[in-house]
Amino acid sequence: MVGDVGTKRSRTDDDPSPEENLSKISVPGNAAGLIFTLGMVAILLAGVPPTRWFLAVSVPLGVVVALILRWTARDR
Protein backbone atom coordinates (compact mmCIF):
# COMPACT_ATOMS: atom_id res chain seq x y z
CA MET A 1 0.00 0.00 0.00
CA VAL A 2 2.09 2.79 -1.34
CA GLY A 3 -0.05 5.78 -0.36
CA ASP A 4 -1.04 4.56 3.10
CA VAL A 5 1.77 6.11 5.12
CA GLY A 6 1.05 6.09 8.83
CA THR A 7 -1.90 3.71 8.71
CA LYS A 8 -1.71 0.44 10.56
CA ARG A 9 -3.06 -2.88 9.43
CA SER A 10 -3.84 -5.54 11.98
CA ARG A 11 -2.89 -9.12 11.16
CA THR A 12 -5.66 -11.64 10.89
CA ASP A 13 -5.57 -15.42 10.66
CA ASP A 14 -6.08 -15.31 6.90
CA ASP A 15 -3.30 -12.73 6.41
CA PRO A 16 -0.08 -14.68 5.75
CA SER A 17 2.84 -13.71 7.94
CA PRO A 18 6.19 -13.51 6.12
CA GLU A 19 8.31 -14.07 9.22
CA GLU A 20 8.87 -17.21 11.27
CA ASN A 21 7.83 -17.07 14.92
CA LEU A 22 10.74 -18.79 16.67
CA SER A 23 8.88 -18.93 19.99
CA LYS A 24 6.50 -21.47 18.46
CA ILE A 25 9.25 -23.95 17.51
CA SER A 26 9.44 -26.81 20.00
CA VAL A 27 13.02 -28.01 20.52
CA PRO A 28 13.83 -31.05 22.70
CA GLY A 29 16.52 -30.83 25.39
CA ASN A 30 18.80 -33.47 23.90
CA ALA A 31 21.40 -33.76 21.12
CA ALA A 32 18.85 -32.72 18.50
CA GLY A 33 18.16 -29.54 20.46
CA LEU A 34 21.87 -28.78 20.64
CA ILE A 35 22.25 -29.30 16.90
CA PHE A 36 19.24 -27.04 16.25
CA THR A 37 20.61 -24.33 18.55
CA LEU A 38 24.09 -24.41 17.01
CA GLY A 39 22.54 -24.28 13.55
CA MET A 40 20.42 -21.26 14.46
CA VAL A 41 23.49 -19.49 15.87
CA ALA A 42 25.40 -20.21 12.65
CA ILE A 43 22.54 -18.86 10.54
CA LEU A 44 22.31 -15.75 12.71
CA LEU A 45 26.05 -15.13 12.49
CA ALA A 46 26.00 -15.56 8.71
CA GLY A 47 22.93 -13.38 8.23
CA VAL A 48 23.72 -10.58 10.69
CA PRO A 49 27.48 -9.95 10.69
CA PRO A 50 27.46 -7.36 13.55
CA THR A 51 26.41 -10.16 15.93
CA ARG A 52 29.84 -11.77 15.58
CA TRP A 53 31.47 -9.34 18.01
CA PHE A 54 28.63 -9.97 20.49
CA LEU A 55 29.21 -13.72 20.37
CA ALA A 56 32.97 -13.24 20.62
CA VAL A 57 32.49 -11.24 23.84
CA SER A 58 29.53 -13.06 25.39
CA VAL A 59 30.85 -16.64 25.19
CA PRO A 60 34.09 -16.02 27.14
CA LEU A 61 32.21 -13.80 29.59
CA GLY A 62 29.61 -16.55 30.10
CA VAL A 63 32.36 -19.10 30.76
CA VAL A 64 33.97 -16.79 33.34
CA VAL A 65 30.64 -16.21 35.11
CA ALA A 66 29.90 -19.96 35.08
CA LEU A 67 33.30 -20.72 36.61
CA ILE A 68 32.86 -18.07 39.29
CA LEU A 69 29.43 -19.44 40.17
CA ARG A 70 30.81 -22.97 40.25
CA TRP A 71 33.73 -22.05 42.51
CA THR A 72 31.62 -20.00 44.90
CA ALA A 73 28.69 -22.42 45.10
CA ARG A 74 28.17 -23.98 48.47
CA ASP A 75 28.02 -27.75 48.68
CA ARG A 76 24.48 -28.91 49.34
Number of C-alpha atoms within 10 A of each C-alpha: 5 4 6 8 7 6 7 7 7 5 9 8 6 6 8 8 10 6 6 8 8 7 7 7 8 8 13 10 8 8 9 11 13 13 12 13 13 12 12 12 14 13 11 14 16 12 10 10 10 11 13 14 10 11 13 10 10 12 11 11 12 11 11 12 12 12 12 11 11 10 9 9 9 7 4 3
